[in-house]
Amino acid sequence: MKSEWTKKKLSDIADFNPRETIKKGAIAKKIPMDVLRPFYRDIPYYVEECFSGGTKFRNGDTIMARITPCLENGKTAQVSILNDGEVGFGSTEYIVFRAKEGIADKDYLYYLVCSPEVREPAIKSMVGSSGRQRVQTDVVKNLEIDVPPLVEQEKIGSFLKAFDDKIALNDRINKNLLEQAQAIYTKMFITDADSLWPEGKLSDLIEVCYGKDHKKLHDGDIPVYGSGGIMRHVDRALYEQESVLVPRKGTLNNVMYVNEPFWSVDTMFFTKMKRQNVAKFVFHFLKGKDLASMNAGSAVPSMTTKILNAIPLQIPDDQTLSTFEAQVSPFYQTASYNNKESENLAAIRDSLLPKLMSGEIDVSDIDL
């Protein structure tokens, strides 16, 4: 019951940037900022690099971006990609939260950090030059929050966790479906490729287009795609046809297939198809390429229209493309259904989150 909640500072229930050790030069798992997906609990992947500095964390810790616009875009995650006892690291632009044992539940703490109770004061505390503003960590540490007893924290955390667990399961299923589609692509277009197919360039199949800034758009139901996935939803679409999205900066290999009206941010390319039944073929073709290595001379990894357009490939005949489309379409239809379900689950979770964190919804008598 809310009457049993007590007012505490956030630093009373969480350790900030807890002290951990990784030897300089040691190979460790790194979570770059651009890996985090907006308003998504789980970290999709990591890279292994020599440690030279950065925030350090363990499984169960919450990491929150402290720099604009990453915080506003919802880049907050719960670490779960490490082994028992392993320490990972990431950007110096993270704040790391660790639930104090016997005082706070790690899942409750993650959702608390995601809630307006913490996000809104953190965003308001930002200082610095335009475009490089950062959260004042001391302001977040000293936030006074009504905190339920540990048992009730565990119930709140478990209740919200069920939504994200189902979203994560849908993502694993979709990953498996795309791997099956990729295997079909490999067999048809690499293993059994017809030597008589003409040589061409990617520009023979697609028109590469620049995404646009979305900040002035009103909220709506059209997804906005960045390199990490869906960032927000707006009231109008930039393009409404089947497309393949390619990051211009950041995680270049994070190519995406979209088959719904969408908006693409200005750090992404989207593509228009010049022939029928080529979008999924182009997607799997690019998924099999190391795009990050194609502009090795650039100081910052980036993709250009010139590089994309010039990628050589054999161009299959229309019948083969149609056969491929028919074989992989069921996988994509199932993945689309799962994505819609995940969007609905996330919307329900986000509507319940502030009510649970404020005590408006009482879970003290619920057995979970």
GITAHU-V610760 format. One record per backbone hydrogen bond with DSSP energy under -0.5 kcal/mol. CO is the residue of the C=O (numbers start at 1). NH is the residue of the N-H. If there is no record, write none. Layout:
# GITAHU-V610760
co->{CO,CO}
nh->{NH,NH}
This chain:
# GITAHU-V610760
co->{1,2,6,8,9,9,10,10,13,15,23,26,28,29,30,30,31,32,32,33,37,41,42,47,47,49,51,53,55,57,58,61,62,63,64,66,67,69,70,71,74,74,75,77,79,83,88,89,90,91,93,95,96,97,98,100,100,105,106,107,108,109,110,111,112,112,115,115,116,116,118,119,120,121,123,127,129,133,134,135,136,136,137,138,140,141,143,143,145,145,147,149,150,151,152,153,154,155,156,157,158,159,160,160,161,162,163,164,165,166,167,168,169,170,171,172,173,174,175,176,177,178,179,180,181,182,183,184,185,186,186,187,190,193,194,198,200,201,202,202,205,205,207,209,214,218,221,222,223,223,224,224,225,226,229,232,233,234,239,243,245,246,248,250,251,253,256,258,261,262,262,263,264,265,267,267,268,269,270,272,275,278,279,280,281,282,283,284,286,289,290,291,293,295,301,304,305,306,307,308,309,311,313,314,315,317,318,319,320,321,322,323,324,325,326,328,328,329,330,331,332,333,334,335,336,337,338,339,340,341,342,343,344,345,346,347,348,349,350,352,353,354,355,355,355,360,361,363,366}
nh->{4,5,147,145,12,13,13,14,100,98,26,51,49,89,32,47,91,35,36,36,40,78,44,30,49,28,25,52,90,88,61,79,97,77,95,135,71,73,75,74,39,76,65,63,60,86,57,31,55,94,66,64,17,62,15,103,104,109,110,111,112,113,114,115,115,118,118,119,120,121,122,123,124,125,126,134,132,68,127,137,139,140,141,142,143,11,10,145,8,147,6,153,154,155,156,157,158,159,160,161,162,163,163,164,165,166,167,168,169,170,171,172,173,174,175,176,177,178,179,180,181,182,183,184,185,186,187,188,189,190,191,192,193,195,197,315,313,204,205,206,274,275,272,270,217,235,223,234,225,263,231,232,265,229,226,224,220,222,262,258,256,269,303,252,254,255,245,243,223,238,239,225,212,268,248,249,211,246,209,207,278,282,283,284,285,286,287,288,289,291,293,294,296,298,250,308,309,310,311,311,203,202,200,316,198,321,322,323,324,325,326,327,328,329,330,331,332,333,334,335,336,337,338,339,340,341,342,343,344,345,346,347,348,349,350,351,352,353,354,356,357,358,359,360,361,362,363,366,368}
